[in-house]
C-alpha cells in the first residue's frame, strides 16, 4: 500500500459551497487525517464555525479580509491564518485560497448562527 496520495486540484470538479467554489482533495480517503481545498471566494460568504475542525487558510491570489470572531484581518498573497474550532469566520473579497482542514472536511461540522441565515436561505457546504 502506498503511503502517499497525489491529486491535481485543477482536475477535481468544482463544488458550490457557502464560501464560493471549491475543489476538495482527499475527502474520499477514509483514513485521511486532513484534506486540501482550492477555494475561489465569492463576494459575501456566510460566517460559519466548526466544532471539531481547525482550518489553515493560505491566500494564493487576491486581497481582502478574513473575518475572525468579528475582527476583519487584512490578507494578501502568502498570508496564512490558522482558524481554531469555535472561531466564527469567513473570507471577504475576491481571493483564491488554499484551505487545509484538520481533520478532513466534514459537512456535519459546519455551523451557522441563526442570524447569519436569511429567512428561507439554506447554507451549502
LOVOKOL-734976 format. One line per 5 residues: their letters; for each residue x, y, z of C-alpha. Coordinates in pm, whole numbers. Layout:
<recs>
A = X Y Z | ...
</recs>
This chain:
<recs>
XXXXX = 0 0 0 | 130 346 -91 | 195 587 192 | 101 888 -23 | -178 1016 -244
XXXXX = -137 1259 -532 | -417 1484 -657 | -425 1762 -916 | -662 2016 -761 | -734 2166 -1103
XXXXX = -864 1830 -1226 | -1121 1797 -947 | -1481 1902 -1014 | -1579 2241 -870 | -1835 2230 -589
XXXXX = -2051 2524 -485 | -2023 2596 -114 | -2123 2877 121 | -1782 3041 65 | -1776 3026 -317
XXXXX = -1642 2743 -534 | -1411 2475 -400 | -1219 2173 -525 | -1164 1925 -242 | -882 1671 -232
XXXXX = -860 1365 -6 | -1217 1388 130 | -1289 1048 -27 | -996 883 154 | -1145 707 461
XXXXX = -823 728 664 | -708 1076 554 | -609 1290 855 | -671 1615 661 | -799 1743 328
XXXXX = -685 2020 92 | -925 2262 -76 | -869 2513 -353 | -1128 2782 -278 | -1234 3067 -505
XXXXX = -1408 3304 -264 | -1739 3467 -357 | -1809 3830 -265 | -2003 3780 59 | -1978 3428 201
XXXXX = -2165 3332 517 | -1988 3340 850 | -1968 2992 999 | -1773 2788 1251 | -1665 2432 1321
XXXXX = -1675 2247 1650 | -1407 1988 1566 | -1211 2123 1270 | -908 2351 1264 | -858 2518 925
XXXXX = -546 2676 780 | -610 2934 510 | -326 3035 279 | -408 3319 39 | -277 3241 -309
XXXXX = -422 3530 -512 | -613 3849 -441 | -651 4065 -136 | -926 4114 116 | -1009 4023 470
XXXXX = -1067 3716 680 | -1332 3793 938 | -1243 3610 1260 | -1486 3636 1553 | -1594 3976 1418
XXXXX = -1241 4110 1360 | -1152 4197 1000 | -793 4080 940 | -638 4211 616 | -479 3943 397
XXXXX = -281 3930 74 | -93 3658 -119 | 103 3429 114 | -91 3537 424 | -163 3232 641
XXXXX = -428 3209 911 | -498 2921 1150 | -866 2910 1249 | -938 2702 1559 | -1267 2528 1641
XXXXX = -1540 2766 1754 | -1400 3074 1574 | -1666 3230 1353 | -1504 3306 1019 | -1543 3396 655
XXXXX = -1326 3533 376 | -1431 3869 230 | -1305 3978 -113 | -1212 3815 -442 | -942 3568 -345
XXXXX = -810 3224 -421 | -725 3034 -106 | -571 2700 -17 | -769 2567 281 | -631 2277 487
XXXXX = -896 2135 725 | -771 1910 1008 | -935 1664 1047 | -1055 1641 687 | -1369 1816 561
XXXXX = -1695 1702 722 | -2029 1856 615 | -2167 1778 961 | -1911 2011 1124 | -2042 2332 962
XXXXX = -2242 2552 1197 | -2410 2888 1145 | -2553 3138 1389 | -2924 3173 1315 | -2881 3544 1242
XXXXX = -2636 3464 961 | -2903 3292 752 | -3178 3495 589 | -3535 3354 603 | -3559 3064 361
XXXXX = -3183 3061 293 | -3009 2724 306 | -2636 2704 363 | -2437 2474 137 | -2104 2330 241
</recs>
